């Protein structure tokens, strides 16, 4: 009788454990793991312990339409693609440009924002007014960003690569580099916060931001594209643009 009771308890616990694990797996299917680099204000940045920004609000609205929860995972930009391939994240929402090279091994959603590259220099710098003035200069870029790709292809330019945007700003402020290259909106924000710096606008490397995912995730791609279309049609997208860009 005692042994039978133990057996019943074991069976009961096994059933409970099976149900619990099953629920956990089901819950995981309803969660979207989003990789980002919270150094790209106003698209993704930190307010205390919280990661906020245009991309974060946009993907939260997308997830609502998909009936999914989201978990934001912050990492260095050059670690996002390896994390995606290793299936540590499901998508990348980090102001990522859908380049032809990346399209060879990634799926990208329809574009959700157009940007361009800008130059940031010391406010008293009169020598650098365009990319044509980079010859013989030390130029700071963030590893893996479009600025890195753009400047690395230039001849007679000493490229200094940094892991984060904040590191490039510090290098410029301490005059370790002559200029840095960043996407326009983040560059504008950093200049507004640092009066000793100024923005040099350019028309170089106009680019489109998209959400990235693995090649095999075609169903997820279609779902997110549909969600983005809905958000543009119902006015949510425009509301977010006004919130973060004032336009």
C-alpha positions in Angstrom: 0.0 0.0 0.0 2.8 2.4 0.9 4.7 1.6 -2.3 1.6 2.1 -4.4 1.0 5.5 -2.8 4.6 6.5 -3.7 4.0 5.4 -7.2 0.8 7.4 -7.4 2.6 10.5 -6.1 5.5 10.1 -8.7 3.0 9.7 -11.5 1.0 12.7 -10.4 4.2 14.8 -10.1 5.3 13.7 -13.6 1.9 14.8 -15.0 2.2 18.2 -13.3 5.8 18.6 -14.5 4.8 17.6 -18.1 1.9 20.1 -18.1 4.2 22.8 -16.7 6.9 22.2 -19.2 4.4 22.2 -22.0 3.0 25.5 -20.9 6.5 26.9 -20.7 7.1 25.9 -24.3 3.8 27.3 -25.4 4.6 30.6 -23.6 8.0 30.7 -25.3 6.4 30.4 -28.7 4.4 33.4 -27.8 7.4 35.5 -27.0 9.6 37.4 -29.5 13.2 37.8 -28.5 14.4 41.1 -29.9 18.1 41.9 -30.2 19.1 45.5 -30.2 22.0 47.9 -29.4 20.8 50.5 -26.9 23.3 53.1 -28.0 21.4 54.5 -30.9 19.2 57.3 -29.6 16.4 58.0 -30.5 15.9 54.5 -32.0 17.0 52.5 -29.0 18.6 53.8 -25.8 18.4 53.5 -22.0 16.3 55.4 -19.6 17.5 54.0 -16.3 17.1 50.3 -16.5 14.6 50.4 -19.3 15.4 50.3 -23.0 13.2 52.7 -25.0 13.1 54.4 -28.4 11.3 54.5 -31.7 12.3 50.9 -32.7 11.3 49.6 -29.3 7.9 51.2 -29.4 7.5 50.1 -33.0 8.3 46.5 -32.3 6.1 46.5 -29.2 3.1 47.6 -31.4 4.1 44.9 -34.0 4.1 42.3 -31.2 0.6 43.3 -30.1 -0.7 42.7 -33.5 1.0 39.3 -33.6 -0.3 38.4 -30.2 3.2 38.0 -28.8 5.2 39.3 -25.8 8.6 40.7 -26.4 11.9 40.4 -24.5 14.5 42.9 -25.4 18.2 41.7 -25.4 20.8 44.5 -25.5 24.2 43.7 -26.9 27.0 45.3 -29.0 26.0 45.9 -32.6 28.5 43.5 -34.1 27.2 40.7 -31.8 23.7 40.9 -33.2 24.1 38.8 -36.3 26.0 36.0 -34.5 23.2 36.0 -31.8 20.6 35.7 -34.5 22.4 32.8 -36.2 22.8 31.1 -32.8 19.0 31.5 -32.2 19.6 33.5 -29.1 17.3 36.1 -30.6 14.5 36.0 -33.1 14.8 39.4 -34.8 17.0 42.4 -34.8 15.5 45.8 -34.3 18.5 48.2 -34.2 18.3 50.7 -37.0 19.9 48.0 -39.2 20.4 48.8 -42.9 19.3 46.1 -45.4 22.5 46.0 -47.4 22.8 43.7 -50.4 25.6 41.8 -48.5 23.3 41.2 -45.5 20.4 40.2 -47.7 22.5 37.2 -48.8 22.1 35.5 -45.4 19.3 37.4 -43.7 15.6 38.2 -44.3 14.6 41.9 -44.0 11.2 43.4 -43.6 9.9 46.2 -45.7 11.8 49.4 -44.8 10.4 51.4 -42.0 12.7 54.4 -41.9 15.1 56.3 -44.3 18.3 57.7 -43.0 21.7 59.0 -44.1 25.2 59.3 -42.8 26.4 62.5 -41.0 29.8 63.8 -39.7 30.4 65.0 -36.2 33.4 67.3 -35.4 34.6 69.7 -32.7 32.5 72.9 -32.8 35.6 74.9 -33.8 36.6 72.6 -36.6 36.5 74.4 -40.0 38.6 71.9 -42.0 36.0 69.1 -42.3 32.9 70.1 -44.2 32.4 66.8 -46.2 33.7 63.3 -46.7 36.1 64.8 -49.2 38.1 66.3 -46.3 38.8 63.0 -44.6 42.2 62.4 -46.4 45.0 62.2 -43.9 42.5 62.4 -41.0 41.7 60.1 -38.1 38.0 59.1 -38.4 36.0 57.3 -35.7 33.3 54.8 -36.5 31.3 52.2 -34.6 32.2 48.6 -35.5 29.6 47.2 -38.0 27.7 50.4 -38.5 27.2 51.9 -42.0 29.8 54.5 -41.1 32.3 51.8 -40.6 31.6 50.3 -44.0 31.6 53.7 -45.7 34.8 55.1 -44.2 36.8 51.8 -44.3 36.5 51.9 -48.1 38.1 55.3 -48.3 41.8 55.7 -49.3 44.3 57.6 -47.1 42.0 57.7 -44.1 43.0 56.3 -40.7 40.0 54.6 -39.4 39.5 54.2 -35.6 36.9 51.6 -34.8 34.9 51.5 -31.5 32.5 49.1 -30.0 29.9 51.7 -29.0 28.6 55.1 -30.1 29.5 56.6 -26.7 33.1 55.5 -27.1 33.3 57.3 -30.5 31.8 60.5 -28.9 34.4 60.4 -26.1 37.2 59.8 -28.6 36.1 62.9 -30.5 35.7 65.1 -27.4 39.2 64.1 -26.2 40.5 64.8 -29.7 41.8 61.2 -30.3 40.0 61.4 -33.7 39.3 64.4 -36.0 35.7 63.4 -36.8 33.2 60.6 -36.4 30.6 59.3 -38.8 27.1 58.3 -37.5 23.6 58.0 -38.8 21.8 61.3 -38.9 19.3 61.1 -36.1 21.7 59.7 -33.4 24.3 62.2 -34.5 21.8 65.0 -34.1 21.0 63.8 -30.6 24.6 63.5 -29.4 25.4 67.0 -30.8 22.4 68.5 -28.9 23.7 66.9 -25.7 27.3 68.1 -26.3 27.6 71.8 -27.2 31.3 71.4 -27.9 30.4 69.3 -30.9 28.7 70.2 -34.2 26.9 68.3 -37.0 28.0 68.3 -40.6 25.1 67.1 -42.7 25.7 65.1 -45.9 23.7 63.3 -48.5 26.0 60.3 -48.4 24.9 56.7 -48.0 21.2 57.2 -47.9 19.9 54.0 -46.4 16.7 52.1 -45.3 16.3 50.6 -41.9 14.6 47.2 -41.7 13.9 44.5 -39.1 16.2 41.5 -39.7 15.6 37.8 -39.1 16.8 34.4 -40.2 16.3 33.3 -43.8 14.1 30.4 -42.8 11.7 32.5 -40.8 9.5 33.4 -43.8 6.2 33.1 -41.9 7.5 35.6 -39.3 8.7 37.9 -42.1 5.2 38.0 -43.7 3.5 38.5 -40.3 5.8 41.5 -39.4 5.4 43.0 -42.8 1.6 42.8 -42.5 1.9 44.4 -39.0 4.0 47.2 -40.2 1.6 47.9 -43.0 -1.3 48.0 -40.5 0.6 50.4 -38.2 1.2 52.8 -41.1 -2.4 52.6 -42.2 -4.0 53.1 -38.7 -1.8 56.1 -37.9 0.3 54.4 -35.1 3.5 54.7 -37.2 3.0 58.5 -37.7 2.3 59.0 -34.0 5.6 57.3 -33.1 7.5 59.4 -35.7 6.1 62.6 -34.2 7.0 61.4 -30.7 10.6 60.7 -31.5 11.5 62.9 -34.5 8.9 65.7 -34.3 7.8 64.9 -37.8 
